[in-house]
């Protein structure tokens, strides 16, 4: 089982030093979230909100650094970590921008990018980028196919319902295919992952019971797609206390990757962006690596 450090909500200037500290500790990679901005007047309901008004659980001042910029920064300061987006809101951007940005990041990182994609929920983001919110699911389905075509190198093209790209050269092109992972647990999201993607990313942190339920749904879709025996990455995040035996049970069930954030366990009166807080977070990551990661190679 591979473990990935989520850096969602981590102060932006602490992402690089935390990644450097984790490089070599046994972690497989860093897990990066995506939003473009926080609207002051938000009318869209967050898909996984636990609030009556549907608002997300983070402050409007929350930072969302661009994932591909973060990948480029981390690629120059680490050697072994991979970089997974969880999830990149691809249909809020145009196809060419996604292909160029992600493809270049893959090249600069030495093929360490894992592109987790989802349809998003914030209509305001789509309105500002000029992308149709209503067709985002169907466009993402086609975009996955188009991205693979555009990353092949040489003269490439794609002709579909939503995207029509004449023959062109899009260099640099990734030396290896960029793995694409489908995020979310709606029926459409799981179907997308099972039929079009190289893996699936869970939607948030699940209880153990909910995780088993979602895995069952995924396995059914994979079987329906004739892919039950194919290699397939499964990224899971659990809202449970760290437990080696629990992780082993999920590994035996086909979970390949676990998302964690031991740095979030740091509490107290430390200012979140202080050097003291960063040192405490490094220590928490080191401790998790010793007590958990080292026992699940």
VEXDREN-2710 file (C-alpha; in Angstrom, 1 decimal):
% VEXDREN-2710
k/r/px/py/pz
1/UNK/0.0/0.0/0.0
2/UNK/1.2/3.5/-0.9
3/UNK/0.6/6.5/1.3
4/UNK/0.1/10.1/0.0
5/UNK/0.3/13.3/2.1
6/UNK/-2.7/15.5/1.5
7/UNK/-1.6/19.2/1.7
8/UNK/-5.1/20.6/1.4
9/UNK/-5.5/23.6/3.8
10/UNK/-1.7/23.6/4.6
11/UNK/-0.2/27.1/4.4
12/UNK/1.0/27.5/0.9
13/UNK/4.6/28.4/1.8
14/UNK/4.8/25.2/3.9
15/UNK/4.0/22.8/1.1
16/UNK/7.5/22.6/-0.4
17/UNK/9.4/22.2/3.0
18/UNK/6.9/19.5/4.1
19/UNK/7.3/17.6/0.8
20/UNK/11.1/17.8/1.2
21/UNK/10.8/16.4/4.7
22/UNK/8.6/13.5/3.5
23/UNK/10.8/12.7/0.5
24/UNK/12.7/9.6/1.6
25/UNK/10.4/8.7/4.6
26/UNK/8.5/6.1/2.6
27/UNK/5.6/8.2/1.5
28/UNK/4.6/7.6/-2.1
29/UNK/3.6/11.1/-2.9
30/UNK/1.8/14.4/-2.3
31/UNK/-2.0/14.8/-2.8
32/UNK/-3.1/18.2/-4.2
33/UNK/-6.5/19.8/-4.2
34/UNK/-7.9/22.3/-6.7
35/UNK/-10.1/25.4/-6.7
36/UNK/-9.5/28.6/-8.6
37/UNK/-11.1/31.1/-6.2
38/UNK/-13.6/31.5/-3.3
39/UNK/-16.6/33.6/-4.4
40/UNK/-17.8/36.2/-1.9
41/UNK/-21.4/35.5/-3.1
42/UNK/-21.6/31.8/-3.3
43/UNK/-24.8/30.3/-4.6
44/UNK/-23.6/26.8/-5.5
45/UNK/-24.1/24.1/-2.9
46/UNK/-21.0/22.1/-2.0
47/UNK/-21.6/18.5/-3.0
48/UNK/-20.4/17.0/0.3
49/UNK/-21.5/19.8/2.6
50/UNK/-22.7/18.9/6.1
51/UNK/-24.3/22.3/6.6
52/UNK/-28.0/23.1/6.2
53/UNK/-27.3/25.9/3.7
54/UNK/-24.9/23.7/1.6
55/UNK/-21.9/25.8/2.2
56/UNK/-18.4/24.2/2.2
57/UNK/-16.6/23.8/5.5
58/UNK/-13.7/26.1/4.8
59/UNK/-13.2/29.8/5.1
60/UNK/-13.5/32.2/2.2
61/UNK/-9.9/33.2/2.9
62/UNK/-8.6/29.6/2.2
63/UNK/-5.8/29.4/-0.3
64/UNK/-6.0/27.1/-3.3
65/UNK/-2.6/27.1/-5.0
66/UNK/-2.7/26.0/-8.6
67/UNK/-1.9/22.3/-8.6
68/UNK/0.4/22.3/-11.7
69/UNK/2.4/25.2/-10.2
70/UNK/2.8/23.2/-7.0
71/UNK/3.9/20.1/-9.0
72/UNK/6.6/22.2/-10.8
73/UNK/7.9/23.5/-7.5
74/UNK/7.9/20.1/-5.8
75/UNK/9.5/18.4/-8.8
76/UNK/12.6/20.5/-8.4
77/UNK/13.0/19.8/-4.7
78/UNK/12.1/16.1/-4.3
79/UNK/13.3/13.0/-6.0
80/UNK/10.9/10.1/-5.3
81/UNK/7.5/11.5/-4.6
82/UNK/4.6/11.4/-7.1
83/UNK/2.0/14.2/-7.3
84/UNK/-1.7/13.3/-7.5
85/UNK/-4.5/15.8/-7.9
86/UNK/-7.5/15.1/-5.8
87/UNK/-9.2/16.4/-7.8
88/UNK/-8.4/18.7/-10.7
89/UNK/-11.6/20.3/-12.0
90/UNK/-10.6/19.7/-15.6
91/UNK/-14.0/20.7/-17.3
92/UNK/-13.8/24.2/-15.7
93/UNK/-10.8/24.7/-18.1
94/UNK/-10.6/24.4/-21.8
95/UNK/-9.1/21.2/-23.2
96/UNK/-5.9/22.8/-24.7
97/UNK/-5.0/24.5/-21.4
98/UNK/-5.4/21.3/-19.5
99/UNK/-3.4/19.3/-22.0
100/UNK/-0.6/21.8/-22.1
101/UNK/-0.4/22.5/-18.4
102/UNK/-0.6/18.9/-17.2
103/UNK/1.6/17.6/-20.0
104/UNK/4.4/20.1/-19.2
105/UNK/4.2/19.3/-15.5
106/UNK/4.5/15.6/-16.3
107/UNK/7.6/16.2/-18.3
108/UNK/9.3/18.6/-15.8
109/UNK/8.5/16.1/-12.9
110/UNK/9.9/13.1/-14.7
111/UNK/6.5/11.5/-15.3
112/UNK/5.5/11.8/-11.6
113/UNK/2.1/13.3/-12.2
114/UNK/-1.1/11.4/-11.5
115/UNK/-4.1/13.3/-12.8
116/UNK/-7.2/12.9/-10.6
117/UNK/-10.2/14.6/-12.2
118/UNK/-13.7/15.5/-11.2
119/UNK/-16.6/17.5/-12.5
120/UNK/-16.6/20.1/-9.7
121/UNK/-19.6/21.7/-8.0
122/UNK/-19.0/25.5/-8.1
123/UNK/-20.9/27.0/-10.9
124/UNK/-19.2/30.4/-10.3
125/UNK/-15.8/29.0/-11.3
126/UNK/-17.2/27.7/-14.6
127/UNK/-18.9/31.0/-15.3
128/UNK/-15.6/32.9/-14.9
129/UNK/-13.7/30.6/-17.1
130/UNK/-16.3/30.5/-19.8
131/UNK/-17.0/26.8/-19.6
132/UNK/-20.5/25.3/-19.6
133/UNK/-21.5/24.0/-16.2
134/UNK/-24.5/21.9/-17.4
135/UNK/-22.4/19.7/-19.7
136/UNK/-19.3/19.3/-17.4
137/UNK/-19.8/15.6/-16.9
138/UNK/-20.2/14.7/-20.6
139/UNK/-17.3/17.0/-21.5
140/UNK/-15.0/15.4/-18.9
141/UNK/-15.8/12.0/-20.3
142/UNK/-14.7/13.2/-23.7
143/UNK/-11.8/15.2/-22.3
144/UNK/-10.2/12.1/-20.8
145/UNK/-10.1/10.5/-24.2
146/UNK/-8.9/13.7/-25.9
147/UNK/-6.1/14.2/-23.3
148/UNK/-4.7/10.8/-24.0
149/UNK/-4.7/11.5/-27.7
150/UNK/-3.0/14.9/-27.4
151/UNK/-0.3/13.6/-25.1
152/UNK/0.9/10.9/-27.6
153/UNK/3.5/13.1/-29.1
154/UNK/4.1/13.9/-32.8
155/UNK/1.1/15.0/-34.9
156/UNK/-2.0/14.6/-32.8
157/UNK/-5.7/15.4/-33.1
158/UNK/-9.1/14.7/-31.6
159/UNK/-12.6/15.0/-33.1
160/UNK/-15.6/14.6/-30.8
161/UNK/-18.9/16.1/-29.7
162/UNK/-17.5/18.9/-27.5
163/UNK/-13.9/19.2/-28.6
164/UNK/-12.5/19.3/-32.1
165/UNK/-8.7/19.7/-32.4
166/UNK/-7.1/19.5/-35.9
167/UNK/-3.7/17.9/-36.4
168/UNK/-1.1/19.7/-34.3
169/UNK/2.1/19.3/-32.4
170/UNK/1.8/19.7/-28.7
171/UNK/5.3/19.6/-27.3
172/UNK/6.8/18.7/-24.9
173/UNK/4.7/15.5/-24.6
174/UNK/4.9/13.1/-21.6
175/UNK/7.4/10.3/-22.1
176/UNK/5.0/7.9/-20.3
177/UNK/1.1/8.0/-20.3
178/UNK/-0.2/10.2/-17.5
179/UNK/-2.4/8.0/-15.3
180/UNK/-5.9/9.5/-15.1
181/UNK/-8.0/8.8/-12.0
182/UNK/-11.7/9.5/-11.6
183/UNK/-12.8/11.2/-8.4
184/UNK/-16.1/11.1/-6.6
185/UNK/-18.7/8.6/-5.5
186/UNK/-21.8/9.5/-7.4
187/UNK/-23.0/6.8/-9.8
188/UNK/-21.8/8.9/-12.8
189/UNK/-18.4/9.4/-11.1
190/UNK/-17.8/5.8/-10.3
191/UNK/-19.0/4.8/-13.8
192/UNK/-16.5/7.2/-15.3
193/UNK/-13.7/5.9/-13.2
194/UNK/-14.5/2.2/-14.0
195/UNK/-14.9/2.7/-17.7
196/UNK/-12.5/5.5/-18.7
197/UNK/-9.9/5.9/-16.0
198/UNK/-6.8/4.1/-14.6
199/UNK/-8.1/4.4/-11.1
200/UNK/-10.6/5.9/-8.6
201/UNK/-10.2/8.5/-5.9
202/UNK/-12.7/8.5/-3.0
203/UNK/-14.7/11.6/-2.3
204/UNK/-13.5/12.8/1.1
205/UNK/-12.8/10.7/4.2
206/UNK/-15.1/7.8/4.8
207/UNK/-15.9/5.8/7.9
208/UNK/-14.9/2.2/7.6
209/UNK/-18.5/1.1/6.9
210/UNK/-19.0/3.7/4.2
211/UNK/-15.6/2.8/2.6
212/UNK/-16.6/-0.8/2.2
213/UNK/-19.9/0.2/0.7
214/UNK/-18.2/2.5/-1.9
215/UNK/-15.7/-0.2/-2.7
216/UNK/-18.5/-2.6/-3.4
217/UNK/-20.1/-0.1/-5.8
218/UNK/-16.8/0.4/-7.6
219/UNK/-16.2/-3.4/-7.9
220/UNK/-19.6/-3.8/-9.5
221/UNK/-18.9/-1.1/-12.1
222/UNK/-15.5/-2.6/-12.9
223/UNK/-17.1/-6.0/-13.4
224/UNK/-19.8/-4.5/-15.6
225/UNK/-17.1/-2.8/-17.7
226/UNK/-15.2/-6.1/-18.0
227/UNK/-12.2/-4.7/-16.0
228/UNK/-12.5/-6.7/-12.7
229/UNK/-9.1/-8.3/-13.3
230/UNK/-7.2/-5.4/-14.8
231/UNK/-4.7/-3.3/-12.8
232/UNK/-6.6/-0.4/-11.2
233/UNK/-5.5/2.2/-8.6
234/UNK/-7.8/2.8/-5.7
235/UNK/-7.2/5.9/-3.6
236/UNK/-9.0/5.9/-0.2
237/UNK/-9.1/8.3/2.7
238/UNK/-10.5/7.1/6.0
239/UNK/-12.1/9.1/8.9
240/UNK/-10.8/6.5/11.4
241/UNK/-7.8/6.3/13.8
242/UNK/-4.6/5.1/12.0
243/UNK/-4.6/1.4/12.3
244/UNK/-2.2/-1.0/10.5
245/UNK/-4.6/-3.9/10.6
246/UNK/-7.4/-1.8/9.2
247/UNK/-5.1/-0.6/6.3
248/UNK/-4.1/-4.2/5.6
249/UNK/-7.7/-5.3/5.3
250/UNK/-8.3/-2.6/2.7
251/UNK/-5.1/-3.5/1.0
252/UNK/-6.3/-7.1/0.7
253/UNK/-9.5/-5.8/-0.8
254/UNK/-7.7/-4.0/-3.6
255/UNK/-7.0/-0.5/-2.1
256/UNK/-3.6/0.5/-3.6
257/UNK/-3.2/4.0/-2.1
258/UNK/-4.1/5.7/1.2
259/UNK/-4.5/9.4/1.6
260/UNK/-3.3/10.8/4.9
261/UNK/-2.5/14.1/6.6
262/UNK/-0.7/13.4/9.9
263/UNK/0.4/17.1/9.9
264/UNK/-3.2/18.0/10.6
265/UNK/-3.0/16.3/14.0
266/UNK/-0.9/19.3/15.3
267/UNK/-2.9/21.5/17.5
268/UNK/-2.3/24.0/20.3
269/UNK/-1.6/27.7/20.4
270/UNK/0.9/27.6/17.5
271/UNK/0.3/30.2/14.7
272/UNK/-0.5/28.0/11.7
273/UNK/2.0/29.7/9.4
274/UNK/4.8/29.8/12.0
275/UNK/8.1/27.9/11.9
276/UNK/7.1/26.2/15.1
277/UNK/4.0/24.9/13.5
278/UNK/6.0/23.6/10.5
279/UNK/8.5/21.9/12.7
280/UNK/5.6/20.2/14.6
281/UNK/4.1/19.1/11.3
282/UNK/7.3/17.6/10.1
283/UNK/7.6/15.7/13.4
284/UNK/4.0/14.3/13.0
285/UNK/4.8/13.1/9.5
286/UNK/8.0/11.4/10.6
287/UNK/6.2/9.7/13.4
288/UNK/3.4/8.5/11.1
289/UNK/6.0/7.2/8.7
290/UNK/7.7/5.2/11.5
291/UNK/4.6/3.8/13.1
292/UNK/2.5/3.1/10.0
293/UNK/4.1/3.6/6.6
294/UNK/7.2/1.5/7.4
295/UNK/5.0/-1.4/8.3
296/UNK/3.0/-1.4/5.0
297/UNK/5.7/-1.5/2.3
END
